[in-house]
Amino acid sequence: MSIIGSLIVGQSAVDARVVSPIAVIVVAISGIAGYTLPDRSLEAALRLWRFLLVLCALCLGIYGVMGGFLLLLWQLCGMENQGVSYLYPLCDGERRYRNTFLRMPLRRKRP
């Protein structure tokens, strides 16, 4: 029932030129992808970051989205799971090597 209702509302919004068809597709994919998350706490964290990215987009447009993604990437580089950085190929998780974007490759670092 809700899928049929959302299809009707989405088609009406596109016909009234309130939103673009691409925006309806993006929202639908985002909604379907929300059902694939295995944990409720992960869903809450993702929802919070999604709201923050939308606020960044409202304030600064595409520059705000890029800045928000950089902040998200910076946050994930500082997090660890069982002593290993979340984004190990991108950063090694040590505080002194927090320079994520401009650094030497990890294989060239000396211990």
A tleap script that builds the chain and sets N, CA, C and O, in Angstrom:
source leaprc.protein.ff14SB
mol = sequence {
  NMET SER ILE ILE GLY SER LEU ILE VAL GLY
  GLN SER ALA VAL ASP ALA ARG VAL VAL SER
  PRO ILE ALA VAL ILE VAL VAL ALA ILE SER
  GLY ILE ALA GLY TYR THR LEU PRO ASP ARG
  SER LEU GLU ALA ALA LEU ARG LEU TRP ARG
  PHE LEU LEU VAL LEU CYS ALA LEU CYS LEU
  GLY ILE TYR GLY VAL MET GLY GLY PHE LEU
  LEU LEU LEU TRP GLN LEU CYS GLY MET GLU
  ASN GLN GLY VAL SER TYR LEU TYR PRO LEU
  CYS ASP GLY GLU ARG ARG TYR ARG ASN THR
  PHE LEU ARG MET PRO LEU ARG ARG LYS ARG
  CPRO
}
set mol.1.N position { 0.823 -1.185 0.000 }
set mol.1.CA position { 0.000 0.000 0.000 }
set mol.1.C position { 0.871 1.255 0.000 }
set mol.1.O position { 0.587 2.200 -0.736 }
set mol.2.N position { 1.927 1.279 0.813 }
set mol.2.CA position { 2.770 2.477 0.884 }
set mol.2.C position { 3.589 2.644 -0.389 }
set mol.2.O position { 3.870 3.772 -0.794 }
set mol.3.N position { 3.979 1.535 -1.030 }
set mol.3.CA position { 4.741 1.647 -2.275 }
set mol.3.C position { 3.863 2.233 -3.377 }
set mol.3.O position { 4.316 3.089 -4.137 }
set mol.4.N position { 2.633 1.788 -3.470 }
set mol.4.CA position { 1.723 2.315 -4.482 }
set mol.4.C position { 1.412 3.785 -4.200 }
set mol.4.O position { 1.354 4.602 -5.119 }
set mol.5.N position { 1.217 4.109 -2.941 }
set mol.5.CA position { 0.976 5.505 -2.569 }
set mol.5.C position { 2.150 6.403 -2.895 }
set mol.5.O position { 1.972 7.521 -3.378 }
set mol.6.N position { 3.352 5.913 -2.630 }
set mol.6.CA position { 4.523 6.736 -2.928 }
set mol.6.C position { 4.716 6.886 -4.426 }
set mol.6.O position { 5.164 7.938 -4.882 }
set mol.7.N position { 4.387 5.855 -5.209 }
set mol.7.CA position { 4.468 5.972 -6.667 }
set mol.7.C position { 3.484 7.015 -7.193 }
set mol.7.O position { 3.815 7.798 -8.084 }
set mol.8.N position { 2.275 7.021 -6.638 }
set mol.8.CA position { 1.273 7.990 -7.079 }
set mol.8.C position { 1.678 9.401 -6.687 }
set mol.8.O position { 1.566 10.324 -7.493 }
set mol.9.N position { 2.145 9.577 -5.464 }
set mol.9.CA position { 2.572 10.902 -5.008 }
set mol.9.C position { 3.790 11.374 -5.806 }
set mol.9.O position { 3.872 12.542 -6.186 }
set mol.10.N position { 4.730 10.468 -6.057 }
set mol.10.CA position { 5.906 10.830 -6.842 }
set mol.10.C position { 5.546 11.222 -8.260 }
set mol.10.O position { 6.076 12.203 -8.780 }
set mol.11.N position { 4.656 10.475 -8.897 }
set mol.11.CA position { 4.223 10.801 -10.261 }
set mol.11.C position { 3.476 12.128 -10.286 }
set mol.11.O position { 3.653 12.918 -11.213 }
set mol.12.N position { 2.642 12.383 -9.279 }
set mol.12.CA position { 1.919 13.659 -9.211 }
set mol.12.C position { 2.882 14.826 -9.022 }
set mol.12.O position { 2.699 15.887 -9.620 }
set mol.13.N position { 3.902 14.633 -8.195 }
set mol.13.CA position { 4.878 15.707 -7.978 }
set mol.13.C position { 5.679 15.990 -9.244 }
set mol.13.O position { 5.998 17.144 -9.528 }
set mol.14.N position { 6.004 14.957 -10.000 }
set mol.14.CA position { 6.736 15.154 -11.250 }
set mol.14.C position { 5.843 15.836 -12.282 }
set mol.14.O position { 6.289 16.737 -12.991 }
set mol.15.N position { 4.585 15.409 -12.368 }
set mol.15.CA position { 3.651 16.032 -13.321 }
set mol.15.C position { 3.386 17.491 -12.986 }
set mol.15.O position { 3.208 18.306 -13.892 }
set mol.16.N position { 3.355 17.836 -11.706 }
set mol.16.CA position { 3.142 19.221 -11.292 }
set mol.16.C position { 4.422 20.038 -11.352 }
set mol.16.O position { 4.416 21.233 -11.056 }
set mol.17.N position { 5.519 19.395 -11.735 }
set mol.17.CA position { 6.847 20.033 -11.838 }
set mol.17.C position { 7.319 20.618 -10.516 }
set mol.17.O position { 7.985 21.652 -10.486 }
set mol.18.N position { 6.972 19.956 -9.437 }
set mol.18.CA position { 7.451 20.352 -8.113 }
set mol.18.C position { 8.867 19.814 -7.898 }
set mol.18.O position { 9.727 20.506 -7.352 }
set mol.19.N position { 9.095 18.591 -8.326 }
set mol.19.CA position { 10.411 17.971 -8.234 }
set mol.19.C position { 10.755 17.361 -9.588 }
set mol.19.O position { 9.883 17.132 -10.426 }
set mol.20.N position { 12.038 17.106 -9.781 }
set mol.20.CA position { 12.463 16.490 -11.031 }
set mol.20.C position { 12.361 14.967 -10.919 }
set mol.20.O position { 12.369 14.433 -9.810 }
set mol.21.N position { 12.267 14.276 -12.029 }
set mol.21.CA position { 12.210 12.809 -11.977 }
set mol.21.C position { 13.463 12.194 -11.363 }
set mol.21.O position { 13.383 11.163 -10.694 }
set mol.22.N position { 14.612 12.815 -11.584 }
set mol.22.CA position { 15.853 12.311 -10.997 }
set mol.22.C position { 15.795 12.377 -9.476 }
set mol.22.O position { 16.270 11.463 -8.802 }
set mol.23.N position { 15.221 13.446 -8.923 }
set mol.23.CA position { 15.112 13.563 -7.471 }
set mol.23.C position { 14.225 12.466 -6.902 }
set mol.23.O position { 14.507 11.939 -5.826 }
set mol.24.N position { 13.161 12.116 -7.608 }
set mol.24.CA position { 12.284 11.037 -7.146 }
set mol.24.C position { 13.025 9.709 -7.159 }
set mol.24.O position { 12.877 8.902 -6.241 }
set mol.25.N position { 13.820 9.480 -8.194 }
set mol.25.CA position { 14.599 8.241 -8.288 }
set mol.25.C position { 15.624 8.157 -7.166 }
set mol.25.O position { 15.789 7.100 -6.556 }
set mol.26.N position { 16.313 9.256 -6.890 }
set mol.26.CA position { 17.327 9.268 -5.824 }
set mol.26.C position { 16.691 9.004 -4.465 }
set mol.26.O position { 17.236 8.247 -3.662 }
set mol.27.N position { 15.549 9.617 -4.203 }
set mol.27.CA position { 14.860 9.402 -2.928 }
set mol.27.C position { 14.392 7.956 -2.817 }
set mol.27.O position { 14.475 7.362 -1.743 }
set mol.28.N position { 13.905 7.387 -3.909 }
set mol.28.CA position { 13.443 5.991 -3.886 }
set mol.28.C position { 14.598 5.033 -3.629 }
set mol.28.O position { 14.463 4.100 -2.837 }
set mol.29.N position { 15.724 5.251 -4.285 }
set mol.29.CA position { 16.896 4.393 -4.062 }
set mol.29.C position { 17.391 4.531 -2.631 }
set mol.29.O position { 17.767 3.541 -2.004 }
set mol.30.N position { 17.392 5.744 -2.117 }
set mol.30.CA position { 17.818 5.961 -0.736 }
set mol.30.C position { 16.886 5.257 0.246 }
set mol.30.O position { 17.344 4.680 1.233 }
set mol.31.N position { 15.596 5.303 -0.017 }
set mol.31.CA position { 14.640 4.626 0.862 }
set mol.31.C position { 14.785 3.116 0.823 }
set mol.31.O position { 14.715 2.457 1.861 }
set mol.32.N position { 14.988 2.562 -0.367 }
set mol.32.CA position { 15.166 1.118 -0.484 }
set mol.32.C position { 16.476 0.684 0.157 }
set mol.32.O position { 16.534 -0.364 0.800 }
set mol.33.N position { 17.527 1.479 -0.012 }
set mol.33.CA position { 18.824 1.140 0.579 }
set mol.33.C position { 18.773 1.183 2.106 }
set mol.33.O position { 19.571 0.521 2.769 }
set mol.34.N position { 17.848 1.952 2.664 }
set mol.34.CA position { 17.713 2.009 4.119 }
set mol.34.C position { 17.278 0.696 4.734 }
set mol.34.O position { 17.524 0.452 5.915 }
set mol.35.N position { 16.631 -0.156 3.946 }
set mol.35.CA position { 16.192 -1.450 4.460 }
set mol.35.C position { 17.315 -2.482 4.495 }
set mol.35.O position { 17.133 -3.560 5.062 }
set mol.36.N position { 18.453 -2.185 3.914 }
set mol.36.CA position { 19.547 -3.151 3.861 }
set mol.36.C position { 20.503 -3.033 5.037 }
set mol.36.O position { 21.426 -3.840 5.153 }
set mol.37.N position { 20.313 -2.060 5.905 }
set mol.37.CA position { 21.236 -1.865 7.024 }
set mol.37.C position { 21.006 -2.929 8.097 }
set mol.37.O position { 19.864 -3.188 8.476 }
set mol.38.N position { 22.081 -3.546 8.587 }
set mol.38.CA position { 21.913 -4.656 9.521 }
set mol.38.C position { 21.657 -4.252 10.967 }
set mol.38.O position { 21.192 -5.073 11.758 }
set mol.39.N position { 21.950 -3.004 11.329 }
set mol.39.CA position { 21.912 -2.623 12.737 }
set mol.39.C position { 21.164 -1.306 12.893 }
set mol.39.O position { 21.298 -0.413 12.057 }
set mol.40.N position { 20.375 -1.181 13.960 }
set mol.40.CA position { 19.611 0.041 14.201 }
set mol.40.C position { 20.502 1.224 14.533 }
set mol.40.O position { 20.191 2.353 14.151 }
set mol.41.N position { 21.617 0.988 15.244 }
set mol.41.CA position { 22.516 2.095 15.570 }
set mol.41.C position { 23.210 2.620 14.318 }
set mol.41.O position { 23.458 3.820 14.202 }
set mol.42.N position { 23.524 1.725 13.381 }
set mol.42.CA position { 24.103 2.158 12.111 }
set mol.42.C position { 23.096 2.984 11.327 }
set mol.42.O position { 23.455 3.971 10.684 }
set mol.43.N position { 21.835 2.578 11.384 }
set mol.43.CA position { 20.782 3.327 10.706 }
set mol.43.C position { 20.643 4.732 11.296 }
set mol.43.O position { 20.458 5.698 10.557 }
set mol.44.N position { 20.731 4.848 12.614 }
set mol.44.CA position { 20.624 6.155 13.260 }
set mol.44.C position { 21.805 7.047 12.902 }
set mol.44.O position { 21.626 8.240 12.657 }
set mol.45.N position { 23.007 6.484 12.869 }
set mol.45.CA position { 24.189 7.270 12.507 }
set mol.45.C position { 24.109 7.724 11.057 }
set mol.45.O position { 24.444 8.864 10.735 }
set mol.46.N position { 23.667 6.831 10.192 }
set mol.46.CA position { 23.538 7.187 8.778 }
set mol.46.C position { 22.485 8.271 8.585 }
set mol.46.O position { 22.669 9.178 7.773 }
set mol.47.N position { 21.397 8.185 9.316 }
set mol.47.CA position { 20.352 9.205 9.218 }
set mol.47.C position { 20.879 10.565 9.680 }
set mol.47.O position { 20.575 11.588 9.067 }
set mol.48.N position { 21.669 10.579 10.761 }
set mol.48.CA position { 22.231 11.827 11.244 }
set mol.48.C position { 23.160 12.445 10.203 }
set mol.48.O position { 23.077 13.644 9.936 }
set mol.49.N position { 24.047 11.637 9.610 }
set mol.49.CA position { 24.955 12.167 8.590 }
set mol.49.C position { 24.186 12.618 7.352 }
set mol.49.O position { 24.562 13.599 6.710 }
set mol.50.N position { 23.110 11.906 7.013 }
set mol.50.CA position { 22.303 12.308 5.863 }
set mol.50.C position { 21.682 13.679 6.103 }
set mol.50.O position { 21.673 14.517 5.202 }
set mol.51.N position { 21.160 13.920 7.309 }
set mol.51.CA position { 20.589 15.235 7.628 }
set mol.51.C position { 21.658 16.327 7.594 }
set mol.51.O position { 21.413 17.427 7.101 }
set mol.52.N position { 22.847 16.016 8.121 }
set mol.52.CA position { 23.921 17.010 8.099 }
set mol.52.C position { 24.343 17.342 6.669 }
set mol.52.O position { 24.612 18.503 6.360 }
set mol.53.N position { 24.405 16.340 5.798 }
set mol.53.CA position { 24.759 16.595 4.410 }
set mol.53.C position { 23.675 17.396 3.689 }
set mol.53.O position { 23.984 18.234 2.842 }
set mol.54.N position { 22.423 17.145 4.019 }
set mol.54.CA position { 21.343 17.932 3.418 }
set mol.54.C position { 21.429 19.380 3.881 }
set mol.54.O position { 21.221 20.292 3.081 }
set mol.55.N position { 21.732 19.608 5.158 }
set mol.55.CA position { 21.896 20.979 5.650 }
set mol.55.C position { 23.070 21.681 4.980 }
set mol.55.O position { 22.985 22.860 4.639 }
set mol.56.N position { 24.169 20.946 4.793 }
set mol.56.CA position { 25.321 21.519 4.079 }
set mol.56.C position { 24.943 21.868 2.645 }
set mol.56.O position { 25.366 22.900 2.124 }
set mol.57.N position { 24.147 21.009 2.003 }
set mol.57.CA position { 23.714 21.267 0.632 }
set mol.57.C position { 22.787 22.477 0.570 }
set mol.57.O position { 22.846 23.258 -0.380 }
set mol.58.N position { 21.939 22.632 1.571 }
set mol.58.CA position { 21.037 23.789 1.586 }
set mol.58.C position { 21.808 25.093 1.748 }
set mol.58.O position { 21.461 26.108 1.145 }
set mol.59.N position { 22.850 25.058 2.562 }
set mol.59.CA position { 23.600 26.285 2.836 }
set mol.59.C position { 24.549 26.664 1.704 }
set mol.59.O position { 24.593 27.823 1.291 }
set mol.60.N position { 25.313 25.687 1.199 }
set mol.60.CA position { 26.377 26.016 0.253 }
set mol.60.C position { 26.298 25.286 -1.081 }
set mol.60.O position { 27.201 25.422 -1.906 }
set mol.61.N position { 25.243 24.516 -1.310 }
set mol.61.CA position { 25.107 23.819 -2.583 }
set mol.61.C position { 26.098 22.675 -2.706 }
set mol.61.O position { 26.348 21.946 -1.746 }
set mol.62.N position { 26.661 22.527 -3.901 }
set mol.62.CA position { 27.578 21.413 -4.143 }
set mol.62.C position { 28.856 21.558 -3.314 }
set mol.62.O position { 29.466 20.555 -2.942 }
set mol.63.N position { 29.264 22.787 -3.024 }
set mol.63.CA position { 30.433 22.985 -2.172 }
set mol.63.C position { 30.164 22.508 -0.748 }
set mol.63.O position { 31.059 21.974 -0.092 }
set mol.64.N position { 28.958 22.696 -0.275 }
set mol.64.CA position { 28.585 22.206 1.041 }
set mol.64.C position { 28.562 20.691 1.097 }
set mol.64.O position { 28.980 20.098 2.092 }
set mol.65.N position { 28.071 20.053 0.023 }
set mol.65.CA position { 28.058 18.585 -0.015 }
set mol.65.C position { 29.483 18.052 -0.010 }
set mol.65.O position { 29.791 17.112 0.722 }
set mol.66.N position { 30.348 18.640 -0.816 }
set mol.66.CA position { 31.744 18.192 -0.849 }
set mol.66.C position { 32.425 18.421 0.500 }
set mol.66.O position { 33.178 17.568 0.971 }
set mol.67.N position { 32.159 19.571 1.119 }
set mol.67.CA position { 32.717 19.819 2.447 }
set mol.67.C position { 32.196 18.844 3.482 }
set mol.67.O position { 32.944 18.396 4.351 }
set mol.68.N position { 30.908 18.510 3.395 }
set mol.68.CA position { 30.324 17.522 4.306 }
set mol.68.C position { 30.924 16.143 4.110 }
set mol.68.O position { 31.188 15.437 5.083 }
set mol.69.N position { 31.145 15.748 2.850 }
set mol.69.CA position { 31.780 14.461 2.592 }
set mol.69.C position { 33.218 14.441 3.100 }
set mol.69.O position { 33.683 13.415 3.597 }
set mol.70.N position { 33.923 15.558 2.982 }
set mol.70.CA position { 35.289 15.615 3.513 }
set mol.70.C position { 35.293 15.497 5.034 }
set mol.70.O position { 36.162 14.839 5.606 }
set mol.71.N position { 34.317 16.138 5.694 }
set mol.71.CA position { 34.206 16.000 7.150 }
set mol.71.C position { 33.874 14.560 7.544 }
set mol.71.O position { 34.413 14.047 8.525 }
set mol.72.N position { 32.993 13.909 6.789 }
set mol.72.CA position { 32.665 12.511 7.052 }
set mol.72.C position { 33.888 11.626 6.856 }
set mol.72.O position { 34.141 10.728 7.658 }
set mol.73.N position { 34.640 11.874 5.803 }
set mol.73.CA position { 35.852 11.105 5.547 }
set mol.73.C position { 36.881 11.323 6.649 }
set mol.73.O position { 37.543 10.379 7.081 }
set mol.74.N position { 37.015 12.558 7.102 }
set mol.74.CA position { 37.944 12.879 8.193 }
set mol.74.C position { 37.542 12.152 9.476 }
set mol.74.O position { 38.396 11.629 10.192 }
set mol.75.N position { 36.252 12.122 9.759 }
set mol.75.CA position { 35.746 11.425 10.950 }
set mol.75.C position { 36.021 9.932 10.864 }
set mol.75.O position { 36.470 9.325 11.837 }
set mol.76.N position { 35.756 9.339 9.710 }
set mol.76.CA position { 35.969 7.904 9.555 }
set mol.76.C position { 37.444 7.531 9.609 }
set mol.76.O position { 37.784 6.435 10.054 }
set mol.77.N position { 38.319 8.415 9.168 }
set mol.77.CA position { 39.756 8.128 9.239 }
set mol.77.C position { 40.249 8.092 10.684 }
set mol.77.O position { 41.211 7.388 10.993 }
set mol.78.N position { 39.609 8.833 11.553 }
set mol.78.CA position { 40.025 8.848 12.952 }
set mol.78.C position { 39.453 7.715 13.782 }
set mol.78.O position { 39.871 7.527 14.925 }
set mol.79.N position { 38.510 6.952 13.243 }
set mol.79.CA position { 37.877 5.872 13.992 }
set mol.79.C position { 38.635 4.563 13.790 }
set mol.79.O position { 39.234 4.332 12.740 }
set mol.80.N position { 38.597 3.717 14.809 }
set mol.80.CA position { 39.257 2.419 14.742 }
set mol.80.C position { 38.311 1.315 15.179 }
set mol.80.O position { 37.391 1.539 15.965 }
set mol.81.N position { 38.548 0.133 14.662 }
set mol.81.CA position { 37.825 -1.061 15.063 }
set mol.81.C position { 38.848 -2.157 15.306 }
set mol.81.O position { 39.508 -2.609 14.371 }
set mol.82.N position { 38.983 -2.583 16.541 }
set mol.82.CA position { 39.938 -3.603 16.961 }
set mol.82.C position { 41.363 -3.235 16.567 }
set mol.82.O position { 42.130 -4.083 16.112 }
set mol.83.N position { 41.708 -1.967 16.746 }
set mol.83.CA position { 43.063 -1.508 16.493 }
set mol.83.C position { 43.385 -1.199 15.049 }
set mol.83.O position { 44.518 -0.824 14.747 }
set mol.84.N position { 42.433 -1.341 14.145 }
set mol.84.CA position { 42.651 -1.072 12.726 }
set mol.84.C position { 41.733 0.066 12.314 }
set mol.84.O position { 40.559 0.089 12.684 }
set mol.85.N position { 42.266 1.006 11.550 }
set mol.85.CA position { 41.469 2.135 11.096 }
set mol.85.C position { 40.344 1.671 10.184 }
set mol.85.O position { 40.496 0.693 9.451 }
set mol.86.N position { 39.211 2.373 10.227 }
set mol.86.CA position { 38.089 2.031 9.358 }
set mol.86.C position { 38.491 2.103 7.891 }
set mol.86.O position { 38.093 1.261 7.087 }
set mol.87.N position { 39.269 3.100 7.556 }
set mol.87.CA position { 39.670 3.321 6.165 }
set mol.87.C position { 41.163 3.089 6.025 }
set mol.87.O position { 41.896 3.984 5.604 }
set mol.88.N position { 41.618 1.892 6.376 }
set mol.88.CA position { 43.049 1.617 6.439 }
set mol.88.C position { 43.802 1.922 5.143 }
set mol.88.O position { 44.880 2.509 5.233 }
set mol.89.N position { 43.339 1.582 3.980 }
set mol.89.CA position { 44.137 1.928 2.800 }
set mol.89.C position { 44.293 3.429 2.597 }
set mol.89.O position { 45.259 3.873 1.976 }
set mol.90.N position { 43.356 4.211 3.113 }
set mol.90.CA position { 43.421 5.653 2.949 }
set mol.90.C position { 44.237 6.313 4.049 }
set mol.90.O position { 44.990 7.249 3.780 }
set mol.91.N position { 44.100 5.847 5.271 }
set mol.91.CA position { 44.856 6.398 6.389 }
set mol.91.C position { 45.155 5.272 7.371 }
set mol.91.O position { 44.451 4.264 7.415 }
set mol.92.N position { 46.203 5.461 8.150 }
set mol.92.CA position { 46.617 4.378 9.033 }
set mol.92.C position { 46.046 4.494 10.440 }
set mol.92.O position { 46.262 3.597 11.254 }
set mol.93.N position { 45.327 5.564 10.756 }
set mol.93.CA position { 44.653 5.679 12.037 }
set mol.93.C position { 45.478 6.276 13.154 }
set mol.93.O position { 44.936 6.559 14.223 }
set mol.94.N position { 46.773 6.479 12.949 }
set mol.94.CA position { 47.592 7.081 13.992 }
set mol.94.C position { 47.347 8.579 14.016 }
set mol.94.O position { 47.145 9.208 12.977 }
set mol.95.N position { 47.367 9.136 15.207 }
set mol.95.CA position { 47.059 10.553 15.357 }
set mol.95.C position { 48.101 11.438 14.662 }
set mol.95.O position { 47.752 12.488 14.123 }
set mol.96.N position { 49.344 11.038 14.668 }
set mol.96.CA position { 50.370 11.884 14.067 }
set mol.96.C position { 50.329 11.845 12.546 }
set mol.96.O position { 50.921 12.706 11.895 }
set mol.97.N position { 49.645 10.867 11.971 }
set mol.97.CA position { 49.510 10.773 10.521 }
set mol.97.C position { 48.076 11.063 10.087 }
set mol.97.O position { 47.551 10.390 9.200 }
set mol.98.N position { 47.448 12.048 10.697 }
set mol.98.CA position { 46.053 12.355 10.384 }
set mol.98.C position { 45.904 13.119 9.078 }
set mol.98.O position { 44.782 13.382 8.646 }
set mol.99.N position { 47.019 13.483 8.439 }
set mol.99.CA position { 46.927 14.177 7.164 }
set mol.99.C position { 46.467 13.179 6.114 }
set mol.99.O position { 47.270 12.403 5.595 }
set mol.100.N position { 45.212 13.197 5.808 }
set mol.100.CA position { 44.594 12.158 5.001 }
set mol.100.C position { 44.835 12.351 3.514 }
set mol.100.O position { 45.057 11.378 2.794 }
set mol.101.N position { 44.795 13.560 3.056 }
set mol.101.CA position { 44.751 13.796 1.626 }
set mol.101.C position { 46.123 14.011 0.993 }
set mol.101.O position { 46.325 13.660 -0.169 }
set mol.102.N position { 47.050 14.570 1.725 }
set mol.102.CA position { 48.392 14.812 1.194 }
set mol.102.C position { 49.400 14.084 2.074 }
set mol.102.O position { 49.848 14.624 3.086 }
set mol.103.N position { 49.750 12.888 1.701 }
set mol.103.CA position { 50.698 12.111 2.473 }
set mol.103.C position { 51.426 11.154 1.560 }
set mol.103.O position { 51.016 10.929 0.421 }
set mol.104.N position { 52.501 10.594 2.061 }
set mol.104.CA position { 53.242 9.576 1.324 }
set mol.104.C position { 52.472 8.254 1.382 }
set mol.104.O position { 51.704 8.030 2.318 }
set mol.105.N position { 52.668 7.377 0.394 }
set mol.105.CA position { 52.027 6.061 0.474 }
set mol.105.C position { 52.461 5.306 1.719 }
set mol.105.O position { 53.571 5.507 2.212 }
set mol.106.N position { 51.598 4.440 2.229 }
set mol.106.CA position { 51.876 3.736 3.484 }
set mol.106.C position { 53.093 2.836 3.377 }
set mol.106.O position { 53.799 2.653 4.369 }
set mol.107.N position { 53.359 2.275 2.227 }
set mol.107.CA position { 54.509 1.383 2.113 }
set mol.107.C position { 55.824 2.139 2.176 }
set mol.107.O position { 56.859 1.523 2.428 }
set mol.108.N position { 55.827 3.454 1.957 }
set mol.108.CA position { 57.049 4.248 2.028 }
set mol.108.C position { 57.333 4.787 3.425 }
set mol.108.O position { 58.428 5.286 3.684 }
set mol.109.N position { 56.359 4.693 4.325 }
set mol.109.CA position { 56.566 5.183 5.692 }
set mol.109.C position { 57.503 4.273 6.438 }
set mol.109.O position { 57.449 3.050 6.303 }
set mol.110.N position { 58.350 4.870 7.216 }
set mol.110.CA position { 59.244 4.074 8.048 }
set mol.110.C position { 58.643 3.974 9.450 }
set mol.110.O position { 58.115 4.962 9.961 }
set mol.111.N position { 58.714 2.801 10.079 }
set mol.111.CA position { 58.120 2.657 11.419 }
set mol.111.C position { 58.851 3.422 12.477 }
set mol.111.O position { 58.459 3.390 13.644 }
savepdb mol mol.pdb
quit
